[in-house]
Amino acid sequence: MNGMKTILAPTDFSPAAKNACDYAASLCKLLKSKLILFNSYMLPVPVFEIPFVMVTADELEKNNEESIKKETERLFSTYGIEVEWLVRIGIPDEEIKDLEDEKDIDLVVMGLKGSGNHSKLIGSTTNAVIRKLRKPALVVPETAKFSHIRSVTYATDFDAEIKLACFAPLLELLRKLGAHLHVLNVRKETKGMNAEENAGKSRLEAIWGDIPHSYHFIEDKNMERAIQHFADEQSIDMLVMVVHHHNFFERIFGNHLTKDMTAKTHIPLLVLQDKE
């Protein structure tokens, strides 16, 4: 395993994005990784009924470059890590997807505003980015602050077909943090595990190795509620889920998972990718 050498933190310079950049920088310091700050902007579309002062692409680029340079200097002086910055014109999720391969990104850290707030980057784009990425993404709510991560919860349906390679980033984090892993299974009714679920659990057990871990089984028809209650009860510092072909991720929360879940729990959500 090569480890997390490069972490990408998209920013629109909002408080939520700044918080996520601090979180990403803290991780970089812990993992000895390089941080890339990235800003993607689009030219505003004029509404002809409203007085509109045209802003040129050059002016927008210059303003955003000045802002990102200040953020780069702040993070370098605060955390003492290697920081690179990029500013490009384009649709945020498409540009982030291009950078994934171009810069050999290992993790994308994105901020998330509370309910009722939206921007071109923070909000609905979060889900679009997650759907396009092949590498993991960490969604950081605006109220979440990086501290010593002692407890991590992986919510799973024990799908036996998940490729175990997608857990490599999680295993690295758990070992670096010395955190305890809670493997959480929520089911709608009390029943024993079937053969496929048992096979999935056995495959997971084989990869945890010496990582401290425990299994928890909860009966609740509302999975989102069950996960939130468990997170509060166990003082969870990070929630983990996998996006894969059966889409357990969306079965629980629907199409607005990252926004709804993290906004309600205030817990960072690590999304692992199980894609071809």
C-alpha positions as CSV (number, residue, x, y, z in Angstrom):
1,M,0.0,0.0,0.0
2,N,1.5,3.3,-1.1
3,G,-0.5,5.3,1.5
4,M,-2.1,8.7,1.2
5,K,0.6,10.8,-0.5
6,T,-1.6,13.5,-1.9
7,I,-4.9,15.0,-0.5
8,L,-7.0,17.4,-2.6
9,A,-9.1,20.0,-0.8
10,P,-11.5,21.9,-3.2
11,T,-12.4,25.4,-1.8
12,D,-14.8,28.2,-2.7
13,F,-13.3,30.2,0.2
14,S,-16.5,29.9,2.3
15,P,-16.3,29.2,6.1
16,A,-17.3,25.5,5.4
17,A,-14.6,25.1,2.8
18,K,-12.0,26.8,5.1
19,N,-12.9,24.4,7.9
20,A,-12.5,21.4,5.5
21,C,-9.1,22.7,4.4
22,D,-8.0,22.9,8.1
23,Y,-9.3,19.3,8.5
24,A,-7.4,18.2,5.4
25,A,-4.2,20.0,6.5
26,S,-4.4,18.2,9.9
27,L,-4.7,14.9,8.1
28,C,-1.7,15.8,5.9
29,K,0.4,16.6,9.0
30,L,-0.6,13.3,10.5
31,L,-0.1,11.2,7.4
32,K,2.9,13.2,6.1
33,S,1.0,13.9,2.9
34,K,1.0,16.8,0.4
35,L,-2.1,19.0,0.2
36,I,-3.4,20.5,-3.0
37,L,-5.9,23.4,-2.7
38,F,-8.1,23.7,-5.7
39,N,-10.6,26.4,-6.8
40,S,-12.9,26.0,-9.8
41,Y,-15.0,29.0,-10.9
42,M,-17.5,29.7,-13.6
43,L,-18.4,33.0,-15.2
44,P,-21.8,34.4,-13.9
45,V,-24.7,34.3,-16.3
46,P,-26.3,37.7,-16.6
47,V,-30.1,38.1,-16.0
48,F,-31.0,40.9,-18.3
49,E,-33.8,42.3,-16.2
50,I,-31.3,43.0,-13.4
51,P,-28.5,45.5,-13.6
52,F,-25.3,43.5,-14.1
53,V,-21.7,44.5,-14.1
54,M,-19.8,42.1,-16.4
55,V,-16.8,40.4,-14.7
56,T,-14.2,39.0,-17.0
57,A,-12.6,35.6,-16.7
58,D,-9.2,37.2,-16.1
59,E,-10.6,39.3,-13.2
60,L,-12.2,36.2,-11.7
61,E,-9.1,34.2,-12.1
62,K,-6.9,36.9,-10.5
63,N,-9.3,37.4,-7.6
64,N,-9.5,33.6,-6.9
65,E,-5.7,33.2,-7.2
66,E,-5.1,35.9,-4.7
67,S,-7.6,34.2,-2.3
68,I,-6.1,30.8,-2.7
69,K,-2.6,32.1,-2.2
70,K,-3.6,33.6,1.1
71,E,-5.2,30.3,2.1
72,T,-2.1,28.4,1.0
73,E,0.1,30.6,3.1
74,R,-2.2,30.3,6.1
75,L,-2.2,26.5,6.0
76,F,1.6,26.3,5.5
77,S,2.3,28.6,8.4
78,T,-0.2,26.9,10.7
79,Y,0.5,23.2,9.9
80,G,4.0,23.2,8.3
81,I,2.9,20.9,5.5
82,E,3.6,21.0,1.7
83,V,0.8,22.9,0.0
84,E,0.2,23.4,-3.7
85,W,-2.6,25.4,-5.2
86,L,-4.6,25.4,-8.5
87,V,-7.3,27.7,-9.9
88,R,-9.2,26.7,-13.1
89,I,-12.3,27.8,-14.9
90,G,-14.9,25.0,-15.2
91,I,-17.6,22.9,-13.6
92,P,-16.3,21.9,-10.1
93,D,-17.1,18.2,-10.1
94,E,-15.8,17.7,-13.6
95,E,-12.5,19.5,-12.8
96,I,-12.1,17.5,-9.6
97,K,-12.6,14.3,-11.5
98,D,-9.9,15.3,-14.0
99,L,-7.5,16.2,-11.2
100,E,-8.0,12.8,-9.6
101,D,-5.8,11.2,-12.3
102,E,-3.7,14.2,-13.3
103,K,-2.4,14.8,-9.8
104,D,-2.6,11.2,-8.6
105,I,-5.0,12.1,-5.8
106,D,-5.5,9.6,-2.9
107,L,-8.2,11.4,-1.0
108,V,-10.6,14.3,-1.7
109,V,-11.7,16.4,1.4
110,M,-14.8,18.5,0.9
111,G,-16.6,20.9,3.2
112,L,-20.4,20.8,3.8
113,K,-22.6,23.7,4.9
114,G,-25.5,23.3,7.2
115,S,-29.0,23.0,5.9
116,G,-30.3,25.9,3.8
117,N,-27.0,27.0,2.5
118,H,-25.7,26.3,-1.0
119,S,-22.9,27.2,-3.3
120,K,-21.4,26.0,-6.6
121,L,-19.0,23.8,-4.7
122,I,-20.3,23.0,-1.2
123,G,-23.6,21.3,-1.2
124,S,-25.2,19.5,-4.2
125,T,-21.8,19.2,-5.9
126,T,-20.6,17.0,-3.1
127,N,-22.8,14.2,-4.3
128,A,-21.8,14.7,-7.9
129,V,-18.1,14.5,-7.0
130,I,-18.6,11.3,-5.0
131,R,-20.4,9.7,-7.9
132,K,-17.6,10.5,-10.3
133,L,-14.6,9.7,-8.1
134,R,-12.8,6.4,-8.0
135,K,-10.7,7.5,-4.9
136,P,-12.2,8.0,-1.5
137,A,-13.8,11.3,-0.4
138,L,-14.1,12.7,3.1
139,V,-17.1,15.0,3.7
140,V,-16.5,17.4,6.6
141,P,-19.5,19.3,8.1
142,E,-18.9,22.9,8.9
143,T,-19.2,22.3,12.6
144,A,-16.7,19.3,12.6
145,K,-13.2,20.1,13.9
146,F,-10.2,17.8,13.7
147,S,-9.3,16.4,17.0
148,H,-7.9,13.1,18.2
149,I,-10.0,10.5,16.4
150,R,-10.6,7.6,18.7
151,S,-13.7,6.0,17.4
152,V,-14.7,5.2,13.8
153,T,-17.9,3.5,12.6
154,Y,-18.3,1.5,9.4
155,A,-21.9,1.0,8.5
156,T,-22.3,-2.1,6.3
157,D,-24.8,-4.6,5.0
158,F,-22.0,-7.3,4.8
159,D,-22.1,-7.4,1.0
160,A,-19.8,-10.3,0.1
161,E,-18.9,-8.8,-3.3
162,I,-17.2,-5.6,-2.1
163,K,-13.6,-5.5,-3.2
164,L,-11.5,-5.5,-0.1
165,A,-8.9,-3.2,-1.8
166,C,-11.2,-0.3,-1.3
167,F,-10.6,-0.5,2.5
168,A,-6.9,0.3,2.2
169,P,-7.4,4.0,3.0
170,L,-9.5,3.2,6.0
171,L,-6.9,0.7,7.3
172,E,-4.2,3.3,6.9
173,L,-6.1,5.9,8.8
174,L,-7.1,3.5,11.6
175,R,-3.5,2.4,12.1
176,K,-2.1,6.0,12.1
177,L,-4.8,7.2,14.4
178,G,-4.8,4.2,16.7
179,A,-8.6,4.3,16.6
180,H,-11.2,1.7,17.4
181,L,-13.4,0.5,14.6
182,H,-17.1,-0.2,15.2
183,V,-18.6,-2.3,12.4
184,L,-22.3,-1.5,12.5
185,N,-25.1,-3.5,10.8
186,V,-28.7,-2.1,10.9
187,R,-31.5,-4.4,9.9
188,K,-35.2,-3.8,9.8
189,E,-36.2,-6.9,11.6
190,T,-34.7,-9.5,14.0
191,K,-33.3,-12.4,12.0
192,G,-30.1,-14.3,11.7
193,M,-27.5,-13.6,9.1
194,N,-27.9,-15.4,5.8
195,A,-25.0,-17.3,4.1
196,E,-24.0,-14.2,1.9
197,E,-23.9,-11.9,4.9
198,N,-21.8,-14.4,6.9
199,A,-19.4,-14.7,4.0
200,G,-19.2,-10.9,3.9
201,K,-18.5,-10.6,7.6
202,S,-15.8,-13.3,7.4
203,R,-14.1,-11.5,4.5
204,L,-14.1,-8.2,6.5
205,E,-12.8,-10.0,9.6
206,A,-9.8,-11.2,7.7
207,I,-8.7,-7.7,6.7
208,W,-9.0,-6.0,10.1
209,G,-6.0,-7.8,11.4
210,D,-4.6,-6.2,14.6
211,I,-6.9,-3.2,14.4
212,P,-9.1,-3.0,17.5
213,H,-12.7,-3.6,16.3
214,S,-16.1,-4.7,17.4
215,Y,-19.4,-5.7,15.8
216,H,-22.8,-4.1,16.5
217,F,-26.2,-5.3,15.3
218,I,-29.2,-3.0,15.6
219,E,-32.8,-3.6,14.7
220,D,-34.5,-0.4,13.4
221,K,-36.7,0.2,10.4
222,N,-35.1,3.7,10.0
223,M,-31.4,3.1,9.2
224,E,-30.5,6.8,9.2
225,R,-32.0,7.2,12.7
226,A,-30.2,4.1,14.0
227,I,-26.8,5.2,12.7
228,Q,-27.2,8.7,14.2
229,H,-28.3,7.2,17.5
230,F,-25.3,4.9,17.6
231,A,-22.9,7.7,16.6
232,D,-24.2,9.8,19.5
233,E,-24.2,6.9,22.0
234,Q,-20.6,5.8,21.1
235,S,-19.2,9.3,20.6
236,I,-18.2,8.5,17.0
237,D,-15.5,10.7,15.5
238,M,-15.9,9.5,11.9
239,L,-18.5,7.6,9.9
240,V,-17.5,5.3,7.0
241,M,-19.5,3.9,4.1
242,V,-18.8,2.3,0.8
243,V,-20.3,3.2,-2.6
244,H,-20.7,0.1,-4.7
245,H,-23.0,-1.5,-7.3
246,H,-25.7,-2.5,-4.9
247,N,-25.7,1.1,-3.5
248,F,-26.2,0.4,0.1
249,F,-25.0,4.0,0.5
250,E,-28.1,5.4,-1.2
251,R,-30.6,2.8,0.0
252,I,-30.2,4.2,3.5
253,F,-30.4,7.9,2.8
254,G,-31.5,8.4,-0.8
255,N,-30.0,10.9,-3.2
256,H,-29.0,13.5,-0.6
257,L,-27.0,11.3,1.7
258,T,-23.9,13.4,2.3
259,K,-25.8,16.6,2.8
260,D,-28.5,15.2,5.1
261,M,-26.4,12.7,7.1
262,T,-23.4,14.9,7.8
263,A,-25.5,18.0,8.5
264,K,-27.5,16.1,11.1
265,T,-24.7,14.2,12.8
266,H,-21.9,16.8,12.5
267,I,-19.6,13.9,12.0
268,P,-17.1,13.6,9.0
269,L,-18.2,11.0,6.5
270,L,-15.5,8.9,4.7
271,V,-16.8,7.5,1.5
272,L,-14.9,4.5,0.1
273,Q,-15.2,3.7,-3.6
274,D,-15.9,0.2,-4.8
275,K,-16.0,0.9,-8.6
276,E,-14.5,-0.6,-11.7
